[in-house]
Amino acid sequence: MNSLQVIGVLGAAAIVGLGIGTLSSRTGGGGEGTPDQLVAATTVKYNLCGIARYNCVVDGDTLWIGDVKVRIADIDAPEIGSPRCSQELERGEQAKRRLLELVNEGPFEVRQLGDRDADKYNRKLRVLIRNGQSLGDQLVSEGLARTWGGRREPWC
């Protein structure tokens, strides 16, 4: 199995295609579904990323779903790795904590936005959807991210 195949999770799980797909359930052992799938399940507990990079949040717009690194495609959150000012770092930390809360609130769909699969860092470009609403849009509405406009804008 490669990293884009189904990621095993204990208990019942909802599975979503990495492309624009529909939510479906997985019942067992091998070969069902498409090879490009991620799990978004209530049984998964996300943490902040440390040394281990599995089901964890990196920052306000990047997370690992299983062992697949995903960049939330519809937003831009402040940087925490190389912030340009203390305000950017502070807002970036807030965005990271809020994204962690959002992904732990229950199952969500993982959808491809447009025809671009990955960015130059090989992160999968996806949107996270719960009950028809983008989790990225939630961060934007709370002032913790911006709608992605095609290029980074300064936060300072």
Phi, psi and omega in degrees: 000133175266174186293347179264358175278175186303135179265123183292140179220139176291140178086182180289142182222150172263137182242139183229136178294148176291334174275190177282103185228185178250156178289131178218166179253155180247134184250351180174197194311325184194149165076345181288157175074187178270161180289341182260085182225149173234156179258135171230102191225153178293338181279352180270130174251120177271146176235175170284142182291139172233229177292316178285135181240078182208122182048061181212160181259127179274308180204196186290347179224017180220136177209164173256125173252108192064232179253025179249124179278127185237131173257123180292115194283339187262005181222168170228119179255157179300148180284143171243338180284323179216065181291152180267350177200167182294329179293322178295316178300314181298313179293324177297320177295321177297317180296319179298313180296321180291320177299320177302315178299314183297315182288340178270001180278355178143182184296149177216157177268151178241114185234146173283140179250115183075203185253004180270122185277318186216160178267184184293345176264009180066024173276138176292132180267111185218160169250149179252125186236132172228128180052041177078002181244138177289130175294330175298317177299326177297315178297320178297314182296336179267003179077017183257359178201171174240154171295134182293125181250011178103347175203156181291142175242151180292148177255354183259000000 
